[in-house]
């Protein structure tokens, strides 16, 4: 096995990407993708656990690619591709299923959380961690940037990599044991209704919302009923929690002081937030419009990324088939 550091991460096209996705993952992906060999993919197999509308899945998948490219992802530096363009990942997932104790999946915190949010308790959602493990291992991933809520899934990946190596290749391990890179997630990232910003709650502000749509969402953020003239606690306010993500340290301090002094209303804070969001993504919005007018170019980027991903996947799958004794009578394509 190579000692090369390989970054692997995916994002699910189950809806329009929002500010929680940006600050929780995408921003870090953009920062990391030029530093190491990386594979970033749009996990449309995973999205089938919740999206059963073919046109919507196609649209969301292309939108994720547009968003990444508009936000600064450079396809000449790292691979960006569709999970479904690497079908070997589902072959590896099946092999890993044969090594996965049911009891390990029964303890899945992410599965229980998703079902508690009202998602269907389907077998795909239940077995999600094994497909995720295949996503990581098939490219020889050594570092996986994830949020804290995905740490358990990475432990499952680590266990499966070690179990495969011990079972089938003890003298010449096939897979490196990946390490999680826990992203600096925002402690509180409220949606419009004050709950965690999530597509499941339909309470999101999309990264590329603009104009009247953006203003309507920002002005709808839930606040308490403290009068305009009264002092307010900025740390207890949903609007300020979002302002902190965009503001400079000086801006944060000035706005927090205004909250505490009184005479500064939530309407004032919402206008500040609206301007910060608009300014932050202004150039990216223009870039996205240009890309959206050239969908063939975006597909070319995904094809280029898929070609590189397939080369890596084929390398590992050849070793997996050899190690497990899976014969192939047909010639390799």
C-alpha positions in Angstrom: 0.0 0.0 0.0 1.2 3.5 -0.8 1.8 6.0 1.9 0.3 8.8 -0.2 -2.4 10.8 1.5 -5.7 10.5 -0.4 -8.7 12.6 0.5 -12.1 11.1 -0.2 -15.5 12.8 0.5 -18.9 12.9 -1.1 -22.0 15.1 -0.9 -25.6 13.9 -1.4 -27.8 15.4 -4.2 -31.0 15.1 -2.2 -32.0 18.7 -2.6 -30.7 22.2 -3.1 -27.5 22.8 -1.2 -27.8 25.3 1.6 -25.6 27.4 3.9 -25.4 24.5 6.4 -23.8 22.4 3.6 -21.5 25.2 2.7 -20.1 25.9 6.2 -20.3 22.3 7.4 -18.5 20.7 4.4 -18.2 22.4 1.1 -16.0 25.3 2.2 -13.5 22.8 3.7 -13.6 20.7 0.6 -12.7 23.7 -1.5 -9.9 24.5 0.8 -8.5 21.0 0.8 -8.8 19.9 -2.8 -5.6 21.5 -4.1 -3.5 20.3 -1.2 -3.7 16.5 -1.7 -4.8 13.9 -4.2 -8.5 14.0 -3.7 -11.7 12.3 -4.9 -14.9 14.3 -4.4 -18.1 12.7 -5.7 -21.8 13.4 -5.9 -23.4 10.4 -4.1 -26.5 9.8 -6.2 -26.7 6.1 -5.2 -27.0 7.3 -1.6 -29.6 9.9 -2.6 -31.9 7.1 -3.8 -32.6 6.3 -0.2 -34.7 9.5 -0.1 -35.2 10.8 -3.7 -37.5 8.7 -5.9 -38.1 11.3 -8.6 -35.8 10.7 -11.6 -36.0 14.2 -13.0 -35.3 15.7 -9.5 -32.3 13.4 -8.9 -30.8 14.4 -12.3 -31.4 18.1 -11.6 -30.0 18.0 -8.0 -26.9 16.0 -9.2 -26.0 18.6 -11.9 -26.8 21.4 -9.4 -24.2 20.0 -7.0 -21.6 20.0 -9.7 -22.5 23.6 -10.7 -22.3 24.7 -7.0 -18.9 23.2 -6.4 -17.4 24.6 -9.6 -19.0 28.1 -9.0 -17.6 28.1 -5.4 -14.0 27.5 -6.6 -13.5 23.8 -7.1 -10.7 23.3 -9.7 -11.2 20.0 -11.7 -7.6 20.1 -12.8 -6.5 19.8 -9.2 -8.8 17.0 -8.0 -11.5 14.7 -9.3 -15.1 15.7 -9.2 -17.5 13.0 -10.5 -20.8 11.1 -10.1 -20.9 8.1 -7.8 -22.9 6.2 -10.4 -20.1 6.6 -13.0 -18.1 4.2 -10.8 -20.4 1.1 -10.7 -17.5 -0.9 -9.1 -18.4 0.8 -5.8 -21.6 -1.3 -5.6 -19.6 -4.5 -6.3 -17.3 -3.7 -3.5 -20.2 -2.8 -1.2 -21.6 -6.3 -1.7 -18.3 -7.9 -0.7 -18.2 -5.7 2.4 -21.7 -6.7 3.3 -20.5 -10.2 3.7 -18.1 -9.0 6.3 -20.5 -6.7 8.2 -22.2 -7.9 11.4 -25.9 -7.0 11.5 -25.4 -5.9 15.1 -23.0 -3.2 14.0 -25.6 -1.7 11.6 -28.3 -2.0 14.3 -26.4 0.5 16.4 -26.3 3.1 13.6 -26.9 6.6 15.1 -27.3 8.3 11.7 -29.9 5.8 10.7 -32.0 6.3 13.8 -31.7 10.1 13.5 -32.9 10.0 9.9 -35.9 7.8 10.7 -36.7 10.1 13.7 -36.8 13.0 11.1 -39.5 11.1 9.2 -37.5 9.4 6.5 -38.5 6.0 5.3 -36.7 3.2 7.2 -35.7 1.5 4.0 -32.9 -1.1 3.6 -30.8 1.4 1.6 -30.8 3.9 4.5 -30.0 1.1 7.0 -27.1 -0.2 4.9 -25.9 3.3 4.1 -22.6 3.0 6.1 -21.4 0.0 4.0 -21.9 1.7 0.7 -20.1 4.7 2.3 -17.3 2.4 3.3 -17.0 1.2 -0.3 -17.0 4.8 -1.5 -13.9 5.5 0.7 -12.0 2.3 0.3 -12.3 1.8 -3.5 -10.1 4.9 -4.1 -7.6 4.0 -1.4 -8.9 6.8 0.8 -6.7 7.6 3.8 -8.4 10.8 5.1 -12.1 11.5 5.1 -13.4 15.0 5.9 -16.7 14.5 7.8 -18.9 16.1 10.3 -19.0 14.8 13.9 -22.3 13.0 13.1 -20.5 10.8 10.6 -17.7 9.6 12.9 -19.5 6.4 13.7 -19.7 5.6 9.9 -16.0 6.1 9.5 -15.4 3.7 12.4 -17.4 1.1 10.5 -15.2 1.8 7.4 -12.1 1.4 9.4 -13.4 -1.9 10.9 -14.3 -3.2 7.4 -10.9 -2.3 5.9 -9.1 -4.1 8.7 -11.5 -7.1 8.6 -11.0 -7.4 4.8 -7.3 -7.2 5.1 -7.1 -9.7 7.9 -9.6 -12.1 6.2 -8.4 -12.1 2.7 -4.9 -10.4 2.5 -3.1 -10.7 5.9 0.3 -10.7 4.3 -0.3 -7.9 1.7 -3.1 -5.6 2.9 -5.3 -4.2 0.2 -6.8 -1.2 1.9 -5.3 1.5 4.0 -7.1 2.2 7.2 -8.7 5.7 6.7 -8.7 8.4 9.3 -11.6 10.8 9.9 -10.9 14.5 9.6 -13.6 16.0 11.8 -14.5 19.3 10.2 -14.8 22.5 12.3 -18.6 22.4 12.3 -20.6 25.3 13.6 -21.9 24.5 17.1 -25.3 26.0 16.2 -26.4 26.5 12.6 -30.1 27.3 12.8 -32.6 27.2 10.0 -35.3 29.7 9.4 -37.5 28.0 12.1 -34.7 27.8 14.7 -34.1 24.1 14.3 -31.0 22.7 12.7 -30.8 23.8 9.1 -31.8 20.7 7.1 -33.5 19.9 3.8 -35.6 17.4 5.9 -37.1 20.3 7.8 -37.6 22.5 4.8 -36.0 25.4 6.7 -33.0 26.2 4.7 -31.4 29.2 3.0 -29.8 28.0 -0.2 -26.2 29.0 -1.0 -27.3 30.7 -4.2 -30.6 32.2 -3.1 -30.8 35.8 -4.1 -33.1 38.8 -4.5 -36.6 38.6 -3.2 -36.3 34.9 -2.4 -33.3 35.4 -0.2 -34.8 38.5 1.5 -38.0 36.6 2.2 -36.1 33.7 3.9 -33.8 36.0 6.0 -36.7 38.1 7.2 -38.6 35.0 8.2 -35.9 33.8 10.6 -37.6 33.1 14.0 -36.6 35.5 16.8 -38.0 36.2 20.3 -40.4 39.1 21.1 -37.9 41.3 22.9 -38.9 45.0 22.1 -36.6 47.1 19.9 -35.5 49.4 22.7 -34.5 46.5 25.1 -31.1 45.0 25.4 -30.7 41.6 23.8 -28.5 38.6 24.2 -26.8 38.0 20.9 -25.7 34.5 21.8 -29.4 33.4 22.2 -30.5 34.7 18.8 -30.8 32.7 15.6 -29.9 35.7 13.4 -26.7 36.4 15.2 -25.7 32.7 15.0 -25.8 33.1 11.3 -24.1 36.5 11.3 -21.1 35.0 13.1 -20.4 32.8 10.1 -20.1 35.7 7.7 -18.8 38.6 9.8 -15.2 39.6 10.5 -14.2 39.6 14.2 -14.7 43.4 14.3 -18.2 43.2 12.8 -19.2 40.4 15.2 -18.0 42.5 18.2 -19.8 45.7 16.9 -23.1 43.9 16.3 -22.9 42.0 19.6 -22.4 45.3 21.4 -25.4 46.8 19.6 -27.6 43.9 20.7 -26.6 44.4 24.3 -26.9 48.2 24.3 -30.6 48.2 23.2 -32.2 50.1 20.4 -31.0 47.6 17.9 -33.8 45.4 16.6 -33.8 42.0 15.0 -34.9 43.7 11.8 -31.6 45.6 11.8 -29.7 42.3 12.4 -31.6 40.6 9.5 -30.6 43.4 7.1 -27.0 43.0 8.1 -27.2 39.3 7.5 -28.9 39.7 4.2 -26.1 42.0 3.0 -23.4 39.6 4.2 -24.9 36.6 2.4 -25.4 38.6 -0.8 -21.8 40.0 -0.7 -20.2 36.6 0.2 -21.6 34.8 -2.8 -22.0 37.6 -5.4 -19.1 36.6 -7.7 -19.9 32.9 -7.2 -23.5 33.5 -8.4 -22.3 35.1 -11.6 -19.9 32.3 -12.1 -22.7 29.8 -11.6 -24.9 31.5 -14.1 -22.1 31.3 -16.7 -21.6 27.6 -16.0 -25.3 26.8 -16.1 -25.4 28.2 -19.6 -22.7 25.6 -20.6 -24.0 22.2 -19.3 -21.9 20.2 -21.7 -18.8 21.7 -20.2 -19.9 20.7 -16.7 -20.6 17.1 -17.9 -17.1 17.1 -19.4 -15.7 17.9 -16.0 -17.7 15.0 -14.5 -16.5 12.7 -17.2 -12.9 13.7 -16.6 -13.3 13.1 -12.9 -15.0 9.7 -13.5 -12.1 8.6 -15.7 -9.6 9.2 -13.0 -11.9 7.6 -10.4 -12.4 4.5 -12.5 -8.6 4.1 -12.8 -8.3 4.1 -9.1 -11.3 1.9 -8.6 -10.2 -0.7 -11.1 -6.8 -0.9 -9.4 -8.3 -1.8 -6.1 -11.1 -4.0 -7.5 -8.5 -6.2 -9.3 -6.8 -6.8 -6.0 -10.1 -7.4 -4.2 -11.2 -10.0 -6.8 -7.9 -11.7 -6.7 -7.8 -11.7 -2.9 -11.4 -13.1 -2.5 -11.2 -15.6 -5.3 -13.8 -14.1 -7.5 -13.2 -15.5 -11.0 -14.1 -13.6 -14.2 -14.4 -15.6 -17.4 -15.2 -12.6 -19.5 -12.3 -10.4 -20.7 -11.6 -7.2 -18.9 -13.1 -4.2 -20.7 
